[in-house]
């Protein structure tokens, strides 16, 4: 220990049995062998070592802060993704500057302007603004939306997710399917959920319909659509795929108010993989996004060195999880 009693980077290196350079790389989020990283992190935790971020910032001319731009934390997907990204940054010695935009394009633009003023070293953004002006010098990684060929985008395999949902509904005996989407006018990777669904239905020559609505039209418009397809207490569709779990819950609630049960009368699959906080049970049968892997990939790509090639798109695998609204539960 140093004369002050506070552990130093040398103490960490000695405890972990590695060089000072290896400790420095781990602290600064640079790639090292997994065994070395775990040993250093264990030593830091055991010794209670604290990184002097102010001194480090002066030396490297970096803030060790990443701006995290989210439209809201009321949606479970946004909240879980924010939690995972923040944890990934902390493990690398970075802080997160969280900005909630409430889907306001002006607020989104202010976030990028702030980074230009050297208040953060980069941005991880889930954005819906149609006309963002982003300086090419700003390190940025997006979630689910492409802002340009030089901006990496992290997403789940939305197309495969749509295919899997349709395939699952058909395999469970559904004969007439419906895809329901509610979302913004700005296009992004989630649009591929409907494309995958439709492709699978066509390839199987299945009977299906597609309903796509803007945010401002919901929920009244899809409630009206569902009601128009109910006759004598029976829904015309026996399988529904919703582009989010939140939408699936709304659809289920509305159908329940009309005396239509899931999964007995209609089978419903959502998308995201959200679970109840206490029970960890899914809200509905769902296509699960690998949120932890998406967060890890976003942070890793953003903080990678200038010499490391950055991918245009990182597409991560999805999986299906039964949740009581399909007959396989």
Rosetta blueprint (number, residue, H / E / L):
1 X L
2 X L
3 X L
4 X L
5 X L
6 X L
7 X L
8 X L
9 X H
10 X H
11 X H
12 X H
13 X H
14 X H
15 X H
16 X H
17 X L
18 X L
19 X L
20 X H
21 X H
22 X H
23 X H
24 X H
25 X H
26 X H
27 X H
28 X L
29 X L
30 X L
31 X L
32 X L
33 X L
34 X H
35 X H
36 X H
37 X H
38 X H
39 X H
40 X H
41 X H
42 X H
43 X H
44 X H
45 X H
46 X H
47 X H
48 X L
49 X L
50 X L
51 X L
52 X L
53 X H
54 X H
55 X H
56 X H
57 X H
58 X H
59 X H
60 X H
61 X L
62 X L
63 X L
64 X L
65 X E
66 X E
67 X E
68 X E
69 X E
70 X E
71 X L
72 X L
73 X L
74 X L
75 X L
76 X H
77 X H
78 X H
79 X H
80 X H
81 X H
82 X H
83 X H
84 X H
85 X H
86 X H
87 X H
88 X H
89 X H
90 X H
91 X H
92 X L
93 X L
94 X L
95 X E
96 X E
97 X E
98 X E
99 X E
100 X E
101 X L
102 X L
103 X L
104 X L
105 X H
106 X H
107 X H
108 X H
109 X H
110 X H
111 X H
112 X H
113 X H
114 X H
115 X H
116 X H
117 X L
118 X L
119 X L
120 X L
121 X L
122 X E
123 X E
124 X E
125 X E
126 X L
127 X L
128 X L
129 X L
130 X L
131 X L
132 X L
133 X L
134 X L
135 X L
136 X L
137 X L
138 X L
139 X L
140 X E
141 X E
142 X E
143 X E
144 X L
145 X L
146 X L
147 X L
148 X L
149 X L
150 X L
151 X L
152 X E
153 X E
154 X E
155 X E
156 X E
157 X L
158 X H
159 X H
160 X H
161 X H
162 X H
163 X H
164 X H
165 X H
166 X H
167 X H
168 X H
169 X H
170 X H
171 X H
172 X L
173 X L
174 X L
175 X L
176 X E
177 X E
178 X E
179 X E
180 X E
181 X E
182 X E
183 X E
184 X L
185 X L
186 X L
187 X L
188 X L
189 X H
190 X H
191 X H
192 X H
193 X H
194 X H
195 X H
196 X H
197 X H
198 X H
199 X H
200 X H
201 X H
202 X H
203 X H
204 X L
205 X L
206 X L
207 X E
208 X E
209 X E
210 X E
211 X E
212 X E
213 X E
214 X E
215 X H
216 X H
217 X H
218 X L
219 X L
220 X H
221 X H
222 X H
223 X H
224 X H
225 X H
226 X H
227 X H
228 X H
229 X L
230 X E
231 X E
232 X L
233 X L
234 X E
235 X E
236 X L
237 X L
238 X L
239 X E
240 X E
241 X E
242 X E
243 X L
244 X L
245 X H
246 X H
247 X H
248 X H
249 X H
250 X H
251 X H
252 X H
253 X H
254 X H
255 X H
256 X H
257 X H
258 X L
259 X L
260 X L
261 X L
262 X L
263 X L
264 X L
265 X L
266 X L
267 X E
268 X E
269 X E
270 X E
271 X E
272 X E
273 X L
274 X L
275 X E
276 X L
277 X L
278 X L
279 X L
280 X L
281 X L
282 X E
283 X L
284 X L
285 X E
286 X E
287 X E
288 X E
289 X L
290 X L
291 X H
292 X H
293 X H
294 X H
295 X H
296 X H
297 X H
298 X H
299 X H
300 X H
301 X H
302 X H
303 X H
304 X L
305 X L
306 X L
307 X L
308 X L
309 X L
310 X L
311 X L
312 X L
313 X E
314 X E
315 X E
316 X E
317 X L
318 X L
319 X E
320 X E
321 X E
322 X L
323 X L
324 X L
325 X L
326 X L
327 X L
328 X L
329 X L
